Amino acid sequence: MSRLTSETLTGQELFHQLLAISDVLVVNNRPSALAKWGLHYESVHKAHPSLVMLHISGFGRGGPASDRPGFGTLAEAMSGFAHITGQPDGPPTLPPFFLADGVAEQSATFAVMITLYDRDLNGGSGQLVDVNLVGFGPQASAIPTPGFLGCGQTPKAQHVRSASQCSSMGARKVG
């Protein structure tokens, strides 16, 4: 069995042959690794101008943390999401599923679809779609954000586990 490696000229040539017949390149490496392999967006776009490149990473392509490794659990904690979940008198609680990864994947899917649609409809070139895991936090914790920004209220965990808790919060049963 042979493997495709960017360390050999044959591997690089084969990789670019595959890119020539592809619509989307998905990468989830840190920017320094991509640059080391010659796969930063500028060089890929120059060689394959119609290709859409999706870059998913912990912290995105730019900024001081861009080259740090990042995973969903870390993103859920760093974004503040873990702080607003769980019991009000308990520690920060992580979701029991891959929330940051799922939100990033869904955002990336829609962004790539729209980018391909724009490219094909308008005859444009490929583009870079840069999605990071930490960026999901403001989306996931949007409800307490106005209280913090407008009034300085620190968001607290408000986990609701029963219908009686809902009614005491002024919520009504649906259905």
C-alpha positions in Angstrom: 0.0 0.0 0.0 1.4 3.4 -0.9 0.5 6.7 0.8 0.2 10.2 -0.4 2.8 12.4 1.2 3.6 16.0 0.6 7.3 15.2 1.3 7.9 13.8 -2.1 7.6 15.4 -5.5 5.4 12.5 -6.7 3.1 13.1 -3.7 2.8 16.8 -4.3 2.1 16.3 -8.1 -0.6 13.7 -7.3 -2.2 16.0 -4.7 -2.3 18.9 -7.2 -3.8 16.6 -9.9 -6.6 15.7 -7.4 -7.1 19.4 -6.6 -7.4 20.2 -10.3 -10.6 18.0 -10.5 -12.0 19.0 -7.1 -14.4 21.7 -6.0 -13.5 21.9 -2.3 -10.4 21.3 -0.3 -11.0 20.7 3.4 -8.1 21.2 5.8 -8.1 21.3 9.6 -4.5 22.0 10.4 -2.8 24.9 12.0 -1.6 27.7 9.6 2.1 26.9 10.2 1.6 23.3 9.2 -0.2 24.3 6.0 2.6 26.8 5.1 5.2 24.2 5.8 3.5 21.9 3.3 2.9 24.7 0.8 -0.8 24.6 1.3 -1.6 28.1 2.5 -4.5 29.6 0.7 -2.6 32.0 -1.4 -0.5 29.3 -3.1 -3.4 26.9 -3.5 -5.6 29.6 -5.0 -2.9 30.6 -7.4 -2.5 27.1 -8.7 -6.3 26.3 -8.6 -8.3 29.5 -8.9 -11.7 27.9 -8.9 -11.1 25.8 -5.8 -13.0 26.6 -2.6 -10.7 26.0 0.4 -12.4 25.3 3.8 -10.1 25.8 6.8 -11.5 24.6 10.1 -9.3 25.0 13.2 -9.5 25.8 16.9 -8.8 29.5 16.6 -9.0 30.5 12.9 -6.4 31.5 10.4 -5.3 34.8 11.9 -4.7 36.3 15.3 -2.4 35.5 18.3 -3.8 32.1 19.0 -4.2 30.9 15.4 -1.3 28.4 15.6 -2.4 26.8 18.8 -4.1 23.4 18.6 -7.8 23.6 19.5 -10.5 21.1 20.1 -14.3 21.3 20.7 -14.0 20.8 24.5 -11.5 23.6 24.7 -13.7 25.9 22.6 -16.7 25.2 24.7 -14.7 26.2 27.8 -12.9 29.2 26.3 -16.0 30.7 24.7 -17.8 30.8 28.1 -20.5 28.3 27.0 -19.5 25.9 29.8 -20.0 28.7 32.4 -23.6 29.2 31.5 -24.6 25.6 31.5 -25.1 23.1 34.4 -26.6 23.9 37.8 -26.5 27.5 39.1 -24.6 26.5 42.2 -22.3 24.0 40.4 -19.2 24.1 38.3 -19.0 24.9 34.6 -20.5 21.9 32.7 -19.6 20.7 29.2 -22.3 19.3 26.9 -22.4 15.5 26.6 -21.9 15.8 22.8 -19.6 17.5 20.4 -21.4 20.9 20.4 -18.6 23.2 19.1 -17.6 20.7 16.5 -21.2 20.3 15.3 -21.9 24.1 15.1 -18.6 24.7 13.3 -19.4 21.8 10.8 -22.9 23.2 10.2 -21.6 26.7 9.7 -18.8 25.4 7.4 -21.3 23.4 5.3 -23.6 26.4 4.7 -20.6 28.7 4.0 -19.1 26.3 1.4 -22.5 25.7 -0.3 -23.1 29.5 -0.6 -19.5 30.0 -1.9 -19.9 27.3 -4.5 -23.3 28.7 -5.5 -21.8 32.2 -5.9 -18.8 30.8 -7.9 -21.0 28.8 -10.2 -23.8 31.4 -10.6 -21.5 34.4 -11.1 -18.6 32.8 -12.8 -16.3 33.9 -10.0 -13.2 32.2 -8.6 -12.8 30.0 -5.5 -12.6 31.5 -2.1 -11.3 30.7 1.4 -13.8 29.8 4.0 -12.3 30.1 7.5 -14.2 28.5 10.4 -13.0 28.2 14.0 -14.3 26.3 16.9 -14.1 29.1 19.5 -16.3 31.3 17.3 -19.3 29.2 18.1 -19.5 30.5 21.6 -21.2 33.8 20.9 -23.8 32.0 18.8 -24.5 29.4 21.5 -24.6 31.8 24.4 -26.4 34.7 22.7 -29.3 34.8 25.2 -27.3 36.2 28.1 -25.0 38.4 26.0 -27.3 41.5 26.0 -27.4 41.4 29.8 -23.6 41.3 30.1 -23.0 44.0 27.4 -25.8 46.3 28.5 -25.9 45.9 32.2 -22.6 44.2 33.2 -24.5 41.2 34.5 -22.3 38.1 34.5 -24.2 35.2 32.9 -24.9 32.3 35.3 -25.9 28.7 34.7 -29.6 28.3 34.2 -30.1 24.6 33.6 -33.7 23.7 33.5 -34.5 20.1 34.3 -38.3 19.9 35.0 -41.6 21.5 34.0 -42.0 23.0 37.5 -38.7 24.9 37.0 -40.1 26.2 33.7 -43.4 27.5 35.3 -41.5 29.2 38.1 -39.5 31.0 35.4 -42.7 32.3 33.8 -42.6 29.8 30.9 -45.7 28.1 29.8 -46.1 24.5 28.5 -46.4 24.2 24.8 -48.9 21.7 23.3 
